[in-house]
Amino acid sequence: MLSPASLSLLSCLSLPPKGIVAIYGAGGKTSFMHVLAKDLALRGHKVIQTTTTKIRRPSLIPCIIGHDIQAVTEELRLHLQENHMVSLGLSLASDGKLAGIPSHWPDFLLKEGTADYILVEADGAARKSIKGYAHYEPVFPVNSCVLVPILGLDVIGSPVTEENVHRPDLFCRVTGCEPGTTLEISVLAAMYRHMIELGKSHSPQATIVPLFNKADAIADESIITGVAQALPPVGPYALFTSLADEHPVKFVYGLEEKNHGFGISAVLLAAGKGERMGKPKLNLDMGGKTIFERAVAAIEKAGIHDVVVVFSEQNLPDRRYLPSHFRSVVNTNIQEGLSSSVKQGLLNIQPQNQAVFFALADQPFITPDVYQELIQYHLRHLPIITAPVHNGKRGNPTLFDRRIWPELLKIKGDEGGRNIISAVSPHRLGLVRVKHEGVLVDIDTPEEYQRFLAGK
């Protein structure tokens, strides 16, 4: 099944239209290659999975084996006419593993137009989650355009031993730690900086995408933040994944100055019919500004840059009030209820962001500092859901972390996120007490509107 763009691994990588992706490190290289190949193939791209070392032969897809690059190229072309994925090796060992191809082959195959993407596993790790490097590895393919160094987070807190680390002596030499040292964030960061330097020295023009797998092994989200903050600004994003999951990307951390940290989006739901009001209500005047204009202004002043406004064909407020960086979409399935607008908004936000607000356009009394309080709480604690509370009552807007987005895409009818919030364990729900009553107030009926006009 094709993953929605906002949930797929591919959407977080920003790959060029074609290219060679080199994968190295430990703790999920083969899984990453398979997940990415599937994402690419489902979108119509032709993909070769291969290695410059050794890998387990991928199952359920054709495998081409040969030493003659011309013959191999023709065979690959034939298979890729009917299959979007194929694996490639120089030979098949007695243990069933594919022996690696020469490092110049991927560049040749790409230039020949054999495939759109060639994914190359560039080293081995003996099924460990972290490793030390011999002088001859990784064996990077020529002209790699994207490098993905991988480590497994499940080793955090474990000692540096042969049981936990591939080539622990070489690992200690690079990181400066002693055998038996606990694998803390600082030690992982030292090794990761070395991995980055290995990549940059071979392919200085390539984009580097730091990836930490087995994020599901981390119960304390502050460890995720600590690892991310220890990284140098080598690429646009660092990814934290659980590659065995259907929706593998759990955290995305911006590394560049322009998008540093965990990104936040907002969806303003403005597709309601105004049935209780008896007419469209978002253009009603409230003290010199419309209801809609007030809702938009609060989000803009809060400094949220990725904003999607969901309208309906029957309810189109004055778009002059939309700042230039706000995007608007029209929900043509409004008869399916609120859930259709939630999904429409979610599928149109920036997919590399970590969390998304869902705000209601008929709540004109939300202030920018409410958004900021919720954002700061979420960034400190990374709960699954963050919501405001006033006088003991939960209100809106509500911030949904990307780990709960798959559940939002399952809702139906007039259901918003209420049932999802109710099902979340209390320790994963961030409730933030706010001073502003506006988180509980919307304008639904003529009586409510008249009370506002009367100043009550």
Summary of the structure (lengths in Angstrom):
residues: 456
radius of gyration: 25.3
end to end distance: 52.5
largest distance: 84.7
contacts: 1555
relative contact order: 0.10
helix: 34%
strand: 24%
